Amino acid sequence: MVPEKAQYYIDQLQMLKHPEGGWYKETYRSFGSISEPDCFDGKRSYSTGIYFLLTKDNFSAFHRIKSDEMWHFYAGDGLTIHELKTDGSYVKHQLGLDLENGEQPQLVIAAKSWFASEVKKGESWCLVGCTVSPGFDFEDFEMADSATLGENFAPMIGLINRLTRN
């Protein structure tokens, strides 16, 4: 069940279901583009932006993209973003406005990192924005397979199994 305030934002911002979980609405795609940037097939917009909303019952599953992604907190409860970096390390990010308890109002997930996000335990929903540069394209989007990801990040297998969809 979607909390009433979260449903308000979904409706007012005309958000769609996202394949990784949650809801999104693209708000910006630069007119300019980069022609054949490294590690991409084809040209990409300089930058893209979306609104993204999660509820306590709908997490964002582990996935990765080929660009850096900056997250911006807007409304609701705090968000936990789990990042599995290309060097094998794990970082637990806290997005929100409770600065005294380690939350940050914006942060960056590095290109090619695996990451998943969820509303902080006991909370209800979170509205954020995500800016991707070079711009997001579904061709650069890869959902994680729990078995394969677990082989590469064995100490995190419990988290991986909880935040993947296969």
N, C-alpha and C positions, 0 to 999 in steps of 0.2 A: 504494500500500500504506500502510495506517495503522500508525504505530508502536505497539508493544505498550502503552506507558503511555497514549498518547492513546486507544486502543481501550478501555482500562480505564475512563477517565473517560466516554467515550461510552456505554458499557454501564451503569455504575453510576449515572450521572445521567440515564439514559434519554433521551439526546439524539436529535433528529431532524435530517435534512438540511435546510439552509436554502437558499432559492432563490438567494441571492447567493453561496453557497459555504460550506463548513464545516458544522458541526453546532450546534444550539442546544436549549435547554430553557427555557421560560418558568418563572420561579421566583416572580414577584410581579406582581400587578395590583391596584392600590388599589381598594377598594370604592367610594370617593368618585369623583365625576367632575366635569369642567368642562363646562358646557352651552354648546355652540356657541362655543368659543374662536376667536380670530382665525385665519383662513386654514384652518380645518378644516370639514369637512362633518359635522355632528353632534357629539355630546358625546364626550369622551375621558377616560380614567382620569387621575387626577392624576399617576400614575407607574407605570412597569412596569420589570421587571428580567428579564434572561436570563443563563444561562451561554452562552458561545460558544467554540467550539474550532476552530482551524485547524491544518492540517498543511502541511509544505513543498510537498506536491503539490496543495493545495487552497486557493486564495486566495479572499478576499472581493472580489467584483467591484464596480466603481464603481456607486454608488447614492446616493440621498439620501432623507431623510425631512424632515418639517415641524417636528420638535422637536430640541432639544439632546439630545445623547447623550453620557453620561459613561461612559468605559471604565475598568475596574479590572483590574489584573494579578493572576492567581492562581497559575499554575504553568506550568512548561515553559520554553521559550525566549522571547526577546524578540520583539515584534511591531512591524512598521513600518506606520503608518497614513498614507496619502497623502490630503491634504485639498485640494480645489480650492474656494476660498472664493467667495462671491457677488461679491466685489469684483475677481475675476480673479486673485488671488494664489494661490500654492502654498505649503503647509506640509507638511514631512515630520516626523511625530511618531514618537517611539520609546517604546513601552510596555514596561516591564519593571522589573527591580530593579538593573540595572547603572547606578547613579546617577552614578558617576564618568565614564561614557562617554555621558551625555546621556539615558539612559532615565528615564522617570517611571512611578511605580506607578499613577497615574490621570491622566486628561486628558479634555478635553471637545471634541467636534466640534460646531461651531455648526449650528443649524437651517438647512436648505436648502443646506448645502455638499455637494458631491459628494465621496465618499470611498471608498477601497478599502483593504484591509489584506492583509498577507502576513507569514508567519513570516520572520524575518531570514535573510538568505542563509547557507547552510551549516548552518542549524539544523533542527530536526525538527518541533516542534509547540508550540502555545501555548493555554492555557486562560485565558479572561478572563471578565469580567462586563460587561454593558452596562445602564445605567439610563437610561431615556428619560422626559422630562417636557416637556409633557403626554405621557401614555402612548402607547406604540407601537400603531399600528393598520396593518394591511397596506394600507388605503386611502390611507395617507400615504407609502407606499413606492414608489419609482420606480427601476428599473434603467436604467443609462445606455446609450445608443446610441453606439457609438464614433465614428461619423462626425459626429453632431451635437455631441457633447462635444468632439471634436477641433477643430471649427470655432470653438468658444468659448475653447478653451485650446490653441491651435496649438503653442506651445513644448513642451507636455507630450504630444504625440501618441504618442511611443514608449511612454511609461508607460500612456497611455490604451489603446492597442492591446494591450498586454501584460495589462492588468487589467480587460478587459471580456470579455463572453461572446458578442458578436455581431460 
